[in-house]
C-alpha cells in the first residue's frame, strides 16, 4: 500500500462519462484524481511519488462488478470476502456488489455490517452489499430494507431464486422505492425450470438431461417489467441469457420502461456446447444457451439494450462440482476472466473500448447509485489500468479466487488488468 | 468376418451408441452372433475372461439387465460381483466418485454401471482406470439394449438398412429410445417416433428420428414397432392424464398394427405394463420378439465384455 502521489503517464485515458478517449497523463493524490493532462505534460511535485509509464495501456475508471457471490458468511471454504475481493482486484475490479444468498442470508443489519467490516479489514476492492428482498429469501415476507440501508446495502435481491409470488414482488418494488433502493430481479419461472440442469433443446435431449426452457426466463422478465411499468418504478434484471429476453428489454426501453439489465461474460462467450461430456464447470443458472442467444446477447450489448456486464462470480469447491451433472451446483467464477473475455468483443468490433468501460464501470455505478465510473478531477481515485495486448493462459494455478470452477481454465486470453487503484492506493500491480 | 483387415475395435469404455461407429456396431453384432451358440451348449462356459473381475454397480433396480450382464460374464468365466443401491454406500452419503475410487482400489477390470443420473458413467471414466460399461444412465443411453435390439432386428429381417422402425411411447424419459434412435439411424434405418406430445422431447429429430404427431403415421408401413414402457409415476408429473387414456390412445394394439407391414415385428425393452403400452395379445402373439430380445441380450453383453476385456489375448 502506497499513500504517496501516483503519476500515470502516456496511457490511453478512456473516461466515457467525460467523453474522453485520448492519450494523456493522470495524477492521483490523496485518494482523488488530482489532474489530467496531455501526455508528457504532468510531473509529480513530490519526489517520493510513483510514476508508471503506461504507453500502450488503457487508464479507465475502476471497474465495478455489480453481481458477485463472496460466500461469507457461511461458506468460507468456497470464498471469503478477503479472497473474493483479492480476485476482484486481480481482475481489475475496484468494487463488487455481493449478493445476499450467504448463510445466514443477508436480510439484516447485522449481516450487512459483518460483510462491510470484513471488507474493511481486507483492504482490497470496495464491497457493496446487496440485501435480501424477503426474509431469509423465502419469498414470503419483506425484509427490513430501512435498517439494511442504514447499515450499507445498495440494492435488494433474492438472487439465486426468483421472487415467485407476484404480490410480494409488487410490495417489494413499492417498499424498496420508499428507501430509494433498486430491486435486482433473478427472473425465473420455477415451475418450468425446476429440476432442469441445462438449456432445453436438442442437446439436452441428446445428453438425457432435464432441460430449462428459455421461456422460463422470459415469462418472468415479462412479469417483472410489467409490474415495474405498472408502478412506474425502476427494476434491474440480473444475468440475462436469452434472445427473447434481449428483445423484451429492448421493446420495454423503447416504450419508456425504467428497466436496466446485465449479462455475464459466459453468456456472450460460450454456448451450451461447452457442457460437452457432462462438464459441470459449464453448469450455471440460467444455463448456457444456443449460438443464436449468444449472438443476441452480443447485439444487446452493442446497441445498449443491456446496460452492464457483471460476472455472477459463483465460487464452488470440488465437493459441489465433482458430481453427477444433475447433482452439481450451479455457477462459475468470473472475476479474473471478465476483462479478457469482454476484450474479445472489442477485438471483434462489437464494442468500442468506451462502450466496454461504460458497461463495466459507468453503468454499474449509476445503476447501483454508488461513486465511481468517472476520472474527472476531484473524483475518488478508483482506477484500473488494462493492458489490451497482454496475452496469458488462464491456468488453474494462477487463480486468485479460493475456488477453481471455471470453464475457461487453460484458455488463452488477451487483455488483462495490470494495475488496480482503490481510493488512491495501489492494491494490485502486475506491470513490467 | 467380412470386416476390412484394418479394422480394430479400440474402445475402452462403452458409454453410448453415440460414441460407436457403424463399423464398431457391425463388429459387435458379428461378435455377438458368434457367441450366441455358447449359451445353447450343455456346458455353457468358455474360459475367455478367466481371472477378470467385473463389478455390477447398480444404483437403480434392474432384473433383466443386471442378470444378463452377470450371466454373460460368468459364461465367459469372469468373476462377477454385484453392488446394488440398497447395499452400497450411496445411502450413507458417499459420493459416486468416492464409491468408484474405492472400487478402483480393489482393481476390477470392468465396472458396469446403472445410475439414475445421465452422464454418471462418463464421470467414472474421468476418475478410474477400469473399463466402464453403461448399463443405463438417466434418460441418456442404454447401449447394450440398443445393440441387442439391433441384433434382434437383423436376425429377423436379415438387414437393418432401409427398414422403417417405429418407436411409440415415452420418448423423453427413455434411454432405450435414445440408444435405438441413434443406433438404427446410424445403421441406415428410418426411425419414426410418436407418443403424446408431452413425452416427445425437443430436438429429437437431431438424434436422427422423425417425430410424428399421430402414432398411426409412425407405424404406417413399419417393419418394426417398438413399444416403450410407460412409467406409472408419469401421471404425477402432468404428462399424461391417466393410464387408461394412455392405453386407449397410445397403446400398441392389433388395430394399430394393421397400418404396419404385414410381417412387422413387435419389440419391447421390458418390463412390460400389459394392457397399457402394449396389448397382451400382441406381446404373446406371433409378431412379438420380446423374449428373443432377452436371449440376444446375453450374447451382446458377452461380445461387449470380450471386446473390451479379452480382445488383446486372443
Interface residues (C-beta under 8 A of the other chain):
Chain A: X200 X201 X202 X203 X204 X205 X206 X207 X208 X209 X210 X211 X277 X278 X319 X322 X323 X324 X325 X326 X327
Chain B: X18 X95 X96 X97 X115 X117 X118 X119 X120 X122 X123 X137 X138 X139 X140 X141 X172 X175 X178 X201 X202 X203 X204 X205 X206 X207
